[in-house]
Amino acid sequence: MKRLKFREGNIYHIYNRGVEKRTVFLGEKDYRRFIYGLHEFNNEQPATNIYRLSLSDPSLFEVRLQTKRKSLVEILTFCLMPNHYHLMIRALSEHGITEFMRKLGTGYTNYFNLKYQRVGPLFQGKFKAALLEKEPHFIYLPYYIHFNPLELAPAPKNKSTGDLDKFLRSYRWSSHLDYLGISNFPIITQRDFLLDYIGGPDQYEKNVVKMLKERNFSDIQEALLD
């Protein structure tokens, strides 16, 4: 398969899963460590060792998260699941995504292996990437990414729209809440582009409710493959 060449200004869907589909986030501290890595490693300067901080008081990160830097990428949306992750990223330079993902993957693998006393690769090879260039990609991908946690909801097909909406709001490890205007991890994502495209947080919320009500999740996937 021909390797995708990243170009400045283009937007990509980036995703990967644990090797042999293993769980890569075993608890809240692991999710937080990866999310802080989304910020810490999005920097042209070398990253410092944040393993020690990740196991201590989360408030110690607040000052670090406010530190100015020159970013490698713009993270538009993200979602972490127990054994995989999804990112929607804009390239800020030709090599920005490659460098960012190298630092992110290596940093989290080193943290995970040290914490859980294991060795070897944690993720399933090189991260996967797809160029977003058609209108359905921008219409549906943010919802596809943010709806991933519904896989974890008990019997989601039998739940009411309100129950599914409540479940998504209770899931912290994505940028969904920030797109609703509810502060969760606001410093991680750059939301202006997509919110302008969607029509703002209120319209985003209306679209979420409409899609949950219609249960058109397969339609979303089909649109992304067009």
N, C-alpha and C positions, 0 to 999 in steps of 0.2 A: 504494500500500500504506500502511495506517495505521501511523504511527510508534508503536512500543512505548513506553509510559510506565513508567519505572522507579519502583518503590516500595520504601521502606525495609523491610528484612527479607527481601525476595524474593531468590531465587537464579536466576541467568541463565547460559545458555551463550553466550559471546561468542566470535566467530571472525572472521577476515578473511584474505585472501591478497594476494599481491603483484599490482600492476596488470599486466594481461595475463598473469597467472599467473607472473610473473617470480620468480626466486630473490631472497629478501630477506635470507637469512643465508648469506654466502659463506664463512664460516670461524668458528673457535672464538671469536675476539674479538667477532664480531657476535652470536653466541648469548649470550655473556656480557653484552654491552652491553644487550641487550633484557631479560635476566633481572634485571640490576641495576636497569634502569629499572622493572621491576615493583615493586621496593621503593622506589626513590628517588622515583618519581612518585605513589606511594600515600601522599600526605601533603597535608593541607589547606594547608600552607605552600608558597610557590613553590619550585620545584626549582632547584638550582644547576646550572651547566654541568658535566656529568660526561664530556664528550667526551675531555678530556685524560687523565683517570684511566683511562678505558676502554682506552686504548692503552698503558698502562704496567703496572706490577706489579699483578696482581690483588689481592695482599695489602693494597694501599692502600685497598681497599673495606671491609676488615673493620671498621674503626672506624665508617665511615659506615653500615654495615648494622646496627650496634648502636644508632644514634642513635634516641632516642625521638621519636615523632611522633603526631599524630592522624590515623589512616588514613581514607581515603575509601571503601575497600571491604575486604572479606575475600576473599582469593584462595584458593579451596578446592583447585583443581587447575589445572595448566597443561601444555601441550606445545607445543614449537616444532618446526616442520618446515621444510625448506629454503625453501618458498614460501608457507607459511601458519602460523597459530597458532590454538590453542584455549585458552580460559580458562573456568573455572567460578567465578563470582563472586557473592558476596552483597552487596547494596546496603546501605550503612550510613546513607544519607540519600537523599533524593529525587533530588539532583543528583550524588551521589558517583560513580556509574559514568560518567556523561557527562564529568565533569571529569577523572577518572582516565584515561579512554581518549583524551581530547583531548591531555592532557599526554604520555601514553605514545606515541601515534602521531606527534605533532609532534616530540617529542624524538628518537625513533629515526629518523624521516625526515631530520631535520636532520643527525644524526650520519652516516647512510648517505650522504646526498648530498654532504656535505663530504668524507668519506673517499674516496668513489669518483668524485668530481668529476662529479656529475650534477645535474640540476635537475628539478623537477616532483614530482607525487604519487608515492609509493612503494606505497601500498596501494590496493586496489580500492574506492574510495569510502568511505562511512561504514561502520564496523564493523557486523557482523550480530549480532543478539541474539535469543534465544528464552527465554521464561519457563519455568522448570521448576516444575511443579505436580502432576505425577502420579507415583505410586510408581515405575513403571519408569524414569523419568528419573533418580531418585536411585540406583536399583539398578544401572543400566547405564552412565550417562554417564561416571563416573570411569574405567571400563574402556575405553569407546570412545575417550576422550581419550588415555589412556595406551597404547592399542594402535596408535595412529596410526603410530609408527615401523616397524611391521611392513610398511608399504608400501615401506620401503627395504631390507628383508631380501631376499637373493637367493632366488628360488623359495620363498616362505614356505609354500606349500601342500604342498611336498615335504619340509619340515623336520619333525623330531621335536618333540614338546612341549618337551623339554629344550633343544633348540637355539633354539626361539622364545623361551623363557623367558630363556635366556642372552643372546640378542640384545637383548631389552628391558632387561635389567639393564646392558648395555653402553652403552645410549643415555642420555646424561647430561642432555639438554635437555628434561626433563619432571620432574614431581613424583612419578613412579612409584617411584623408589628411596626417597624419604622416606616414602611410604605403606607400604613394606616394612619400615620401621624402619632403613634404611640412610641415613645422613646425606649429602645431596647439596647441596640448596639449602634447608635446613629453615626458614630465616627468612622465605622468600617466602610459604609457604602456612600457612593455619590449618586443621589436619587433624582436630581433635577431633570436630567435628560428623559428618563422613563416617565416621571410624573408629568412632565410637560406633554409627552406623547399620549399618555393615558387620559390626562385631564385633571390631575390633582388627586390628593388622598381620598376625597369624597367619592370621586368617580371610580377610583381603584376599589374602594370598599363595595360600591354598588356592583361592579363587575364580578367581584369575588362571590357575593351573595347570588347573583344571577347564575354564575357557572356552577356553584354548589347546588342550587335549586334544580338546574337542568341536568345535573350529573353528566356533563358532556366531557368527561376526562379523556375518553378515547378520541373524541373529536380534536382535543387539544394536541394529542400525540400525532394524529394524522396531519394536522396543520403544520406541525414542526417538521414533518418529513417531506412536505411539498417542495 
